[in-house]
Amino acid sequence: MKTRFPQDLPRTLRGTASAMRGLGAIAALALATGCASGPKANPADPFEPLNRGVMRFNDVVDDAVLVPAATAYRRVLPSFMRTGVNNFFGNLSDVWSFANSVMQLKLEHSAQTFMRVNVNTVFGLGGLLDVATEAGIDRHSEDFGQTLGRWGVPSGPYLVLPLLGSSTVRDTAALTIDRQGDLLNQIHDVPWRNSLYFVRVIDARSNFLRASQLLDNAALDKYTFTRDAHLQRRKNEVHDGDLPNEGN
């Protein structure tokens, strides 16, 4: 497998053009279906009617496919195996986090993530064991959307993407680059690559089964809660918890 590091990025930036064309289509569809308006409208979410429709579609897919698969996954695999799978995918994601930390000039985070990848790969059986965390080396998850935000690109309106869920215009445009930096994307055997993608999705979904059940049972607007929590979390991630008075 081959990893794309910052020096390879100019070749991948061409992919953002197709992403931006897709965003134009989303915006046009949102305008056609009618944007949220009135005094109660959230200025960060002008596409709320469209977003709610996409969220309902995602919930149907989640209930029909992901929740049963994630439930079976937790039921069949013992805890130590699920932990190993989660550690393995976390180690792979750390490689792209390292690249983004470098692009953001976060020297301390870059050094720590570089050490994490090497320690877990060498001493953690290819990442199955999270030796780095036990050694006190923190994980710093970074993606290209955070890198864009770090250099002043505004988040833009909130979006709910089919199957992918909560996002923003900025983060949606960054997906093309994030995909190029994903080590799984470098696997050329398509069935094997798709199988790993599926396992990663199911593993991630299994970690939030309890939380999603509590949210579904709570007497609140699930859409509003999810949107506000996502936007706040992304602000914290972009600014490392040191939030400015304004901006995203």
C-alpha positions as CSV (number, residue, x, y, z in Angstrom):
1,M,0.0,0.0,0.0
2,K,1.2,3.5,-0.8
3,T,0.5,6.6,1.3
4,R,0.1,10.1,-0.1
5,F,2.0,12.6,2.0
6,P,1.9,16.4,1.7
7,Q,4.3,16.5,-1.3
8,D,1.8,14.4,-3.3
9,L,-1.1,16.7,-2.6
10,P,-0.9,18.9,-5.7
11,R,-1.8,15.9,-7.8
12,T,-4.8,15.2,-5.7
13,L,-6.2,18.7,-5.5
14,R,-7.6,18.4,-9.0
15,G,-10.2,16.1,-7.5
16,T,-11.8,19.0,-5.6
17,A,-13.2,20.3,-8.9
18,S,-15.6,17.4,-9.1
19,A,-16.5,17.7,-5.4
20,M,-17.3,21.4,-5.9
21,R,-19.6,20.5,-8.9
22,G,-21.4,18.1,-6.6
23,L,-21.8,20.8,-4.0
24,G,-23.4,23.0,-6.7
25,A,-25.9,20.3,-7.4
26,I,-26.7,20.0,-3.7
27,A,-27.2,23.7,-3.4
28,A,-29.5,23.8,-6.5
29,L,-31.5,20.9,-5.1
30,A,-31.8,22.6,-1.7
31,L,-33.1,25.8,-3.3
32,A,-35.6,23.8,-5.3
33,T,-37.0,22.1,-2.2
34,G,-37.1,25.4,-0.3
35,C,-34.6,26.7,2.3
36,A,-35.5,27.2,6.0
37,S,-36.6,30.7,6.6
38,G,-38.2,32.8,9.3
39,P,-36.9,34.1,12.7
40,K,-36.2,30.6,14.0
41,A,-34.1,29.5,11.0
42,N,-30.5,28.6,11.9
43,P,-28.1,30.7,9.7
44,A,-25.7,27.8,9.7
45,D,-28.3,25.5,8.2
46,P,-30.1,27.1,5.2
47,F,-30.7,23.7,3.6
48,E,-32.6,22.3,6.6
49,P,-35.6,20.9,4.7
50,L,-33.3,19.0,2.3
51,N,-31.0,17.9,5.2
52,R,-34.0,16.5,7.2
53,G,-35.1,14.5,4.2
54,V,-31.6,13.0,3.7
55,M,-31.4,12.3,7.5
56,R,-34.7,10.3,7.3
57,F,-33.2,8.3,4.4
58,N,-30.0,7.6,6.4
59,D,-32.1,6.5,9.4
60,V,-33.9,4.0,7.2
61,V,-30.6,2.6,5.9
62,D,-29.2,2.6,9.4
63,D,-32.1,0.7,10.9
64,A,-32.3,-1.8,8.0
65,V,-28.6,-2.5,7.5
66,L,-26.1,-1.0,9.9
67,V,-27.8,-1.5,13.2
68,P,-28.5,-5.2,12.7
69,A,-24.9,-5.8,11.3
70,A,-23.3,-3.8,14.2
71,T,-25.5,-5.7,16.7
72,A,-24.4,-9.0,15.3
73,Y,-20.8,-7.9,15.2
74,R,-20.9,-7.1,18.9
75,R,-22.7,-10.3,19.7
76,V,-20.4,-12.6,17.7
77,L,-16.9,-11.1,18.3
78,P,-15.5,-11.0,21.8
79,S,-14.5,-7.7,23.2
80,F,-10.7,-8.2,22.8
81,M,-11.2,-8.9,19.1
82,R,-13.3,-5.9,18.5
83,T,-10.7,-3.8,20.3
84,G,-8.0,-5.2,18.0
85,V,-10.1,-4.3,14.9
86,N,-10.7,-0.8,16.2
87,N,-7.0,-0.4,17.0
88,F,-6.0,-1.6,13.6
89,F,-8.2,0.9,11.7
90,G,-7.2,3.7,14.2
91,N,-3.5,3.0,13.4
92,L,-4.3,3.3,9.6
93,S,-6.1,6.6,10.2
94,D,-3.2,8.0,12.2
95,V,-1.1,8.0,9.0
96,W,-3.4,10.6,7.4
97,S,-3.7,12.4,10.7
98,F,0.1,12.8,10.6
99,A,0.0,14.3,7.1
100,N,-2.7,16.8,8.1
101,S,-0.9,17.7,11.3
102,V,2.2,18.5,9.1
103,M,0.1,20.6,6.7
104,Q,-1.3,22.5,9.7
105,L,2.2,23.1,11.1
106,K,1.3,21.4,14.3
107,L,4.8,20.2,15.2
108,E,4.0,18.6,18.5
109,H,1.0,16.8,17.2
110,S,3.0,15.7,14.1
111,A,5.7,14.3,16.3
112,Q,3.3,12.4,18.6
113,T,1.3,11.0,15.7
114,F,4.5,9.9,13.9
115,M,5.6,8.1,17.1
116,R,2.1,6.5,17.5
117,V,2.2,5.0,14.0
118,N,5.7,3.6,14.4
119,V,5.2,2.3,18.0
120,N,1.8,0.6,17.2
121,T,3.0,-0.8,13.9
122,V,6.2,-2.3,15.2
123,F,5.3,-3.2,18.8
124,G,1.6,-3.4,18.5
125,L,1.4,-6.2,15.9
126,G,0.6,-4.0,13.0
127,G,-1.7,-1.8,15.0
128,L,-3.8,-4.5,16.6
129,L,-2.5,-3.4,20.0
130,D,-2.6,0.3,21.0
131,V,0.8,0.3,22.7
132,A,1.2,4.0,22.1
133,T,-1.8,5.1,24.2
134,E,-0.5,2.9,27.1
135,A,2.8,4.7,26.7
136,G,1.1,8.1,27.1
137,I,1.4,9.1,23.4
138,D,-1.9,10.9,22.6
139,R,-4.0,10.4,19.5
140,H,-4.7,13.6,17.4
141,S,-7.3,12.9,14.8
142,E,-7.0,15.3,11.8
143,D,-8.5,15.4,8.4
144,F,-8.3,17.7,5.4
145,G,-11.5,19.5,6.4
146,Q,-9.7,20.5,9.6
147,T,-6.6,21.5,7.6
148,L,-8.8,23.8,5.5
149,G,-10.4,25.3,8.6
150,R,-7.0,25.8,10.2
151,W,-6.0,28.0,7.3
152,G,-9.1,30.1,7.4
153,V,-11.5,28.3,5.0
154,P,-15.0,28.8,6.6
155,S,-17.1,25.8,7.2
156,G,-20.1,27.0,5.1
157,P,-23.6,25.7,5.6
158,Y,-24.4,22.4,7.4
159,L,-25.1,19.5,5.1
160,V,-26.4,15.9,5.7
161,L,-24.8,13.6,3.1
162,P,-26.5,10.4,1.9
163,L,-25.1,7.5,3.9
164,L,-22.2,9.6,5.2
165,G,-24.3,11.8,7.6
166,S,-23.4,15.2,9.1
167,S,-21.0,17.4,7.2
168,T,-20.5,21.0,6.0
169,V,-19.7,22.5,2.6
170,R,-16.0,22.7,3.5
171,D,-15.8,19.2,4.8
172,T,-17.7,17.8,1.8
173,A,-15.3,19.4,-0.6
174,A,-12.4,17.9,1.5
175,L,-13.8,14.4,1.1
176,T,-12.0,13.9,-2.2
177,I,-8.6,14.6,-0.6
178,D,-9.4,12.6,2.5
179,R,-10.2,9.6,0.3
180,Q,-6.9,9.9,-1.4
181,G,-5.2,9.9,2.0
182,D,-7.1,6.9,3.2
183,L,-4.7,3.9,3.2
184,L,-7.6,1.5,2.4
185,N,-8.0,3.4,-0.8
186,Q,-4.5,2.3,-1.8
187,I,-5.5,-1.4,-1.9
188,H,-6.0,-2.3,-5.5
189,D,-7.8,-5.6,-4.9
190,V,-11.4,-4.3,-5.0
191,P,-13.2,-7.1,-3.1
192,W,-10.6,-7.1,-0.3
193,R,-10.7,-3.3,-0.1
194,N,-14.5,-3.1,0.0
195,S,-14.6,-5.8,2.7
196,L,-12.3,-3.7,4.8
197,Y,-14.4,-0.6,4.2
198,F,-17.5,-2.5,5.4
199,V,-15.8,-3.9,8.5
200,R,-14.5,-0.4,9.4
201,V,-18.0,1.0,9.0
202,I,-19.6,-1.8,11.1
203,D,-16.9,-1.5,13.8
204,A,-17.4,2.3,14.0
205,R,-21.2,1.9,14.1
206,S,-21.0,-0.7,16.9
207,N,-19.3,1.7,19.1
208,F,-22.3,4.1,19.1
209,L,-25.2,1.6,19.4
210,R,-25.9,2.6,23.0
211,A,-25.6,6.3,22.3
212,S,-27.9,6.2,19.3
213,Q,-30.5,4.3,21.3
214,L,-30.5,6.9,24.0
215,L,-30.8,9.7,21.4
216,D,-33.7,7.9,19.7
217,N,-35.5,7.5,23.0
218,A,-34.9,11.1,24.2
219,A,-37.7,13.6,24.0
220,L,-35.9,16.1,21.7
221,D,-35.5,16.9,18.1
222,K,-32.9,14.4,16.9
223,Y,-32.0,16.5,13.8
224,T,-31.4,19.7,15.7
225,F,-29.4,17.9,18.5
226,T,-27.2,16.1,15.9
227,R,-26.6,19.2,13.9
228,D,-25.6,21.4,16.8
229,A,-23.4,18.7,18.3
230,H,-21.7,18.1,15.0
231,L,-21.0,21.8,14.3
232,Q,-19.7,22.4,17.8
233,R,-17.5,19.3,17.7
234,R,-16.0,20.4,14.3
235,K,-15.2,23.9,15.7
236,N,-13.4,22.3,18.7
237,E,-11.5,20.0,16.4
238,V,-10.4,22.8,14.0
239,H,-9.3,25.1,16.8
240,D,-8.1,22.4,19.3
241,G,-10.7,23.6,21.8
242,D,-9.4,27.2,21.7
243,L,-12.5,28.7,20.1
244,P,-12.5,32.2,18.7
245,N,-15.3,34.6,19.3
246,E,-16.6,34.2,15.7
247,G,-16.0,32.0,12.7
248,N,-15.7,28.3,12.1
